[in-house]
């Protein structure tokens, strides 16, 4: 009974968090980490994770769930011709390099300061998406090539790994301000989630291997039971988010995305 009580409390909350992450992942091309990490920070202590390990386990578990959410959402977007697979292939090696760097830095960088920088930047771009004068007008003609593109991809991987997100927000922002239609940017960003989350999850398993206070069922910094529950509903709701995205016009979707960025920016700054 002592074991069942916390599970009975955590299970419904994890199911809801997974559903919300899946829908948001399909709608905005994100991995759902912004939903999952805060929920896990609250629920993991109930599942026996020590307070000093909660943040790392939350990030690692979030990344594991993003793998499946991303793959499900990408498949649904691809059926609508909204995924640039050539871009994903070209970015993959550089994103993985950034992911490796982010995993190494995970124990060294202040999460609070990272959240402040991220939140400030996101709010600045929210203005771009919300101001009517900027609707449909990219800041750049196209994505950069060569070393600048490699640098962007590596930074995206590193930053997303540190925050425990799939990189969809940053990918959508980057592609949209460089002239990519928003539906295609969101579809491609969904695929970026798996590119980031697979190596990042492996990294968090390795750096957490043998640590104490991780709770029952943990593999390194990935809490497998919590991840399984999150995945169960996220893969069901991701196609619903994709369908909602493609029902909206580009102008409306840009504005909805701008509101989402405003919410995320304020949330991240408030954590500082």
KESE-81146 format. One record per residue (C-alpha): residue in three letters; residue number from 1; x, y, z. Coordinates in Angstrom, 2 decimals, padded with zeros to 5 digits. Last residue first. Example, Ala and Ser with C-alpha at 12.3 -4.5 7.8 and 13.67 -1.06 7.14 Angstrom:
  voza  guvex        u        v        w
   ser      2   013.67  -001.06   007.14
   ala      1   012.30  -004.50   007.80
This chain:
  voza  guvex        u        v        w
   unk    272   015.11   032.79  -012.65
   unk    271   012.07   030.51  -012.97
   unk    270   009.92   033.56  -013.81
   unk    269   012.14   034.18  -016.83
   unk    268   011.33   030.68  -018.16
   unk    267   007.58   031.07  -017.65
   unk    266   007.51   034.54  -019.22
   unk    265   009.32   033.26  -022.31
   unk    264   007.14   030.14  -022.53
   unk    263   003.91   032.14  -022.39
   unk    262   005.13   034.68  -024.93
   unk    261   006.37   031.91  -027.23
   unk    260   002.95   030.22  -027.10
   unk    259   001.29   033.53  -027.96
   unk    258   003.64   033.89  -030.94
   unk    257   002.85   030.33  -032.03
   unk    256  -000.84   031.16  -031.98
   unk    255  -000.06   034.25  -034.05
   unk    254   001.98   032.28  -036.57
   unk    253  -000.78   029.65  -036.75
   unk    252  -003.36   032.35  -037.47
   unk    251  -001.28   033.78  -040.33
   unk    250  -000.40   030.34  -041.75
   unk    249  -004.08   029.31  -041.75
   unk    248  -005.14   026.79  -039.12
   unk    247  -006.48   023.30  -039.91
   unk    246  -002.93   022.07  -040.45
   unk    245  -001.96   022.85  -036.87
   unk    244  -005.07   021.16  -035.44
   unk    243  -004.34   017.96  -037.38
   unk    242  -000.77   017.93  -036.06
   unk    241  -002.02   018.42  -032.50
   unk    240  -004.41   015.49  -032.91
   unk    239  -001.56   013.41  -034.33
   unk    238   000.47   014.07  -031.13
   unk    237  -002.38   013.01  -028.81
   unk    236  -001.95   009.23  -028.96
   unk    235   001.86   009.30  -028.98
   unk    234   001.84   011.57  -025.91
   unk    233  -000.58   009.31  -024.01
   unk    232   001.54   006.17  -023.66
   unk    231   004.83   008.10  -023.88
   unk    230   004.25   009.84  -020.54
   unk    229   003.44   006.52  -018.84
   unk    228   006.56   004.87  -020.25
   unk    227   008.78   007.79  -019.25
   unk    226   007.54   007.63  -015.65
   unk    225   008.28   003.89  -015.48
   unk    224   011.74   004.36  -017.11
   unk    223   013.10   007.13  -014.89
   unk    222   016.04   008.26  -017.04
   unk    221   019.03   009.74  -015.17
   unk    220   020.86   006.42  -015.17
   unk    219   018.28   003.74  -015.79
   unk    218   015.64   004.39  -013.15
   unk    217   013.08   001.73  -012.23
   unk    216   012.92   002.51  -008.52
   unk    215   014.23   005.93  -007.51
   unk    214   017.29   007.91  -008.56
   unk    213   018.75   008.41  -005.09
   unk    212   022.16   006.95  -005.86
   unk    211   024.20   007.36  -009.04
   unk    210   025.47   004.20  -010.76
   unk    209   024.70   005.41  -014.28
   unk    208   023.67   009.06  -014.32
   unk    207   026.28   010.24  -016.81
   unk    206   025.56   007.23  -019.04
   unk    205   021.77   007.37  -019.00
   unk    204   021.89   011.13  -019.55
   unk    203   024.11   010.64  -022.60
   unk    202   021.88   007.95  -024.09
   unk    201   018.92   010.31  -023.68
   unk    200   020.86   013.11  -025.37
   unk    199   021.79   010.84  -028.29
   unk    198   018.11   010.00  -028.95
   unk    197   016.62   013.36  -027.92
   unk    196   018.34   015.63  -030.41
   unk    195   017.59   013.82  -033.68
   unk    194   014.24   012.75  -032.20
   unk    193   013.16   016.34  -031.57
   unk    192   014.47   017.55  -034.92
   unk    191   011.65   015.65  -036.57
   unk    190   009.06   017.88  -034.93
   unk    189   011.04   020.90  -036.11
   unk    188   010.59   019.73  -039.69
   unk    187   006.80   019.71  -039.32
   unk    186   006.84   023.08  -037.54
   unk    185   009.00   024.71  -040.23
   unk    184   006.85   023.21  -042.99
   unk    183   003.68   024.66  -041.43
   unk    182   005.47   027.97  -040.82
   unk    181   006.58   028.55  -044.39
   unk    180   010.41   028.79  -044.43
   unk    179   011.75   032.34  -044.91
   unk    178   014.76   032.51  -042.62
   unk    177   012.74   033.87  -039.68
   unk    176   010.60   030.75  -039.99
   unk    175   013.47   028.25  -040.08
   unk    174   015.21   029.59  -037.01
   unk    173   012.05   030.03  -034.96
   unk    172   010.75   026.56  -035.85
   unk    171   014.10   025.03  -034.94
   unk    170   014.32   026.93  -031.65
   unk    169   010.84   025.87  -030.57
   unk    168   011.32   022.31  -031.77
   unk    167   014.56   021.76  -029.87
   unk    166   013.37   018.58  -028.21
   unk    165   013.52   019.88  -024.67
   unk    164   015.51   018.84  -021.59
   unk    163   016.87   022.35  -020.99
   unk    162   020.55   021.41  -021.24
   unk    161   019.85   019.12  -024.20
   unk    160   018.00   021.86  -026.07
   unk    159   020.90   024.29  -025.67
   unk    158   023.50   021.83  -026.91
   unk    157   021.49   020.62  -029.91
   unk    156   020.47   024.11  -031.02
   unk    155   024.02   025.35  -030.60
   unk    154   025.27   022.55  -032.84
   unk    153   022.64   023.27  -035.52
   unk    152   023.36   027.01  -035.50
   unk    151   027.10   026.42  -035.73
   unk    150   026.71   024.00  -038.64
   unk    149   024.54   026.55  -040.47
   unk    148   027.13   029.28  -039.86
   unk    147   029.92   026.90  -041.01
   unk    146   028.45   026.22  -044.45
   unk    145   025.02   027.58  -045.36
   unk    144   022.69   030.17  -043.91
   unk    143   018.92   029.57  -043.99
   unk    142   017.13   031.71  -046.52
   unk    141   016.00   035.25  -047.33
   unk    140   016.44   036.58  -043.81
   unk    139   014.07   038.47  -041.47
   unk    138   011.06   036.79  -043.00
   unk    137   007.88   038.78  -043.78
   unk    136   004.77   036.62  -043.49
   unk    135   003.26   038.70  -040.70
   unk    134   005.73   041.39  -039.63
   unk    133   003.34   044.34  -039.73
   unk    132   000.75   042.31  -037.81
   unk    131   003.04   042.14  -034.74
   unk    130   002.57   038.74  -033.06
   unk    129   005.30   036.60  -034.66
   unk    128   008.10   039.15  -034.40
   unk    127   007.02   040.15  -030.88
   unk    126   007.28   036.49  -029.82
   unk    125   010.85   036.59  -031.16
   unk    124   011.91   039.01  -028.44
   unk    123   010.04   036.98  -025.84
   unk    122   011.96   033.84  -026.87
   unk    121   015.29   035.61  -026.50
   unk    120   014.48   036.77  -022.98
   unk    119   013.22   033.33  -021.95
   unk    118   016.34   031.56  -023.25
   unk    117   018.73   033.91  -021.48
   unk    116   016.77   033.65  -018.21
   unk    115   016.42   029.85  -018.47
   unk    114   020.18   029.49  -018.95
   unk    113   020.77   031.66  -015.90
   unk    112   018.50   029.46  -013.79
   unk    111   019.91   026.19  -015.14
   unk    110   023.39   027.17  -014.05
   unk    109   025.87   025.35  -016.28
   unk    108   028.33   022.73  -015.02
   unk    107   026.45   019.44  -014.53
   unk    106   024.69   019.59  -017.90
   unk    105   027.82   020.81  -019.67
   unk    104   028.87   017.31  -020.76
   unk    103   025.35   016.56  -022.01
   unk    102   025.19   019.88  -023.85
   unk    101   028.48   019.16  -025.64
   unk    100   027.20   015.75  -026.75
   unk     99   023.95   017.35  -027.95
   unk     98   025.92   019.94  -029.88
   unk     97   027.75   017.17  -031.73
   unk     96   024.44   015.42  -032.35
   unk     95   023.02   018.63  -033.82
   unk     94   026.04   018.92  -036.09
   unk     93   025.69   015.34  -037.38
   unk     92   021.94   015.67  -037.90
   unk     91   021.81   019.05  -039.63
   unk     90   022.17   017.80  -043.21
   unk     89   019.85   014.85  -042.63
   unk     88   017.20   017.07  -041.01
   unk     87   017.50   019.60  -043.83
   unk     86   017.01   016.88  -046.45
   unk     85   014.00   015.56  -044.50
   unk     84   012.12   018.84  -044.87
   unk     83   008.81   017.81  -043.30
   unk     82   005.39   019.28  -044.25
   unk     81   004.23   016.92  -046.99
   unk     80   000.91   016.24  -045.23
   unk     79   001.78   012.60  -044.48
   unk     78   005.13   013.96  -043.26
   unk     77   003.36   015.96  -040.54
   unk     76   001.79   012.77  -039.13
   unk     75   005.08   010.87  -039.26
   unk     74   006.89   013.77  -037.61
   unk     73   004.36   013.85  -034.76
   unk     72   004.82   010.15  -033.97
   unk     71   008.63   010.31  -034.20
   unk     70   008.73   013.41  -032.02
   unk     69   006.47   012.02  -029.30
   unk     68   008.52   008.81  -029.26
   unk     67   011.93   010.43  -028.83
   unk     66   010.46   013.17  -026.60
   unk     65   009.70   010.62  -023.87
   unk     64   013.40   009.85  -023.42
   unk     63   014.29   013.56  -023.36
   unk     62   011.75   014.20  -020.61
   unk     61   013.17   011.34  -018.55
   unk     60   016.68   012.80  -018.80
   unk     59   015.52   016.31  -017.93
   unk     58   013.41   015.20  -014.97
   unk     57   016.16   012.86  -013.76
   unk     56   018.66   015.74  -013.82
   unk     55   016.34   018.10  -011.94
   unk     54   015.24   015.52  -009.35
   unk     53   018.68   014.29  -008.30
   unk     52   019.23   016.60  -005.30
   unk     51   015.63   016.06  -004.19
   unk     50   016.02   012.25  -004.10
   unk     49   013.75   010.32  -006.47
   unk     48   011.24   008.13  -004.64
   unk     47   008.20   008.31  -006.91
   unk     46   006.69   011.22  -004.98
   unk     45   010.00   013.03  -005.46
   unk     44   009.50   012.50  -009.22
   unk     43   006.10   014.22  -009.34
   unk     42   006.86   017.94  -008.96
   unk     41   010.01   018.11  -011.08
   unk     40   008.34   015.66  -013.45
   unk     39   005.48   018.06  -014.16
   unk     38   007.91   020.95  -014.70
   unk     37   009.97   018.79  -017.14
   unk     36   006.97   017.42  -019.08
   unk     35   005.26   020.58  -020.26
   unk     34   008.30   022.52  -021.49
   unk     33   009.75   019.18  -022.64
   unk     32   006.91   018.66  -025.10
   unk     31   009.08   017.75  -028.07
   unk     30   008.09   020.80  -030.06
   unk     29   006.65   020.88  -033.57
   unk     28   004.05   023.48  -032.56
   unk     27   000.74   021.63  -032.94
   unk     26   002.05   018.06  -032.92
   unk     25   004.31   018.57  -029.92
   unk     24   001.66   020.60  -028.13
   unk     23  -000.77   017.67  -028.49
   unk     22   001.85   015.16  -027.35
   unk     21   003.01   017.27  -024.41
   unk     20  -000.58   017.78  -023.21
   unk     19  -001.30   014.06  -023.45
   unk     18   001.93   013.17  -021.65
   unk     17   001.20   015.66  -018.86
   unk     16  -002.30   014.22  -018.47
   unk     15  -000.97   010.66  -018.23
   unk     14   001.75   011.78  -015.80
   unk     13  -000.84   013.42  -013.53
   unk     12  -003.05   010.32  -013.63
   unk     11  -000.11   008.06  -012.65
   unk     10   001.43   010.24  -009.92
   unk      9  -001.21   009.90  -007.21
   unk      8  -001.90   006.18  -007.71
   unk      7   001.87   005.63  -007.87
   unk      6   002.36   007.51  -004.60
   unk      5  -000.26   005.31  -002.87
   unk      4   000.74   002.01  -004.49
   unk      3   004.16   001.87  -002.81
   unk      2   002.86   002.39   000.74
   unk      1   000.00   000.00   000.00
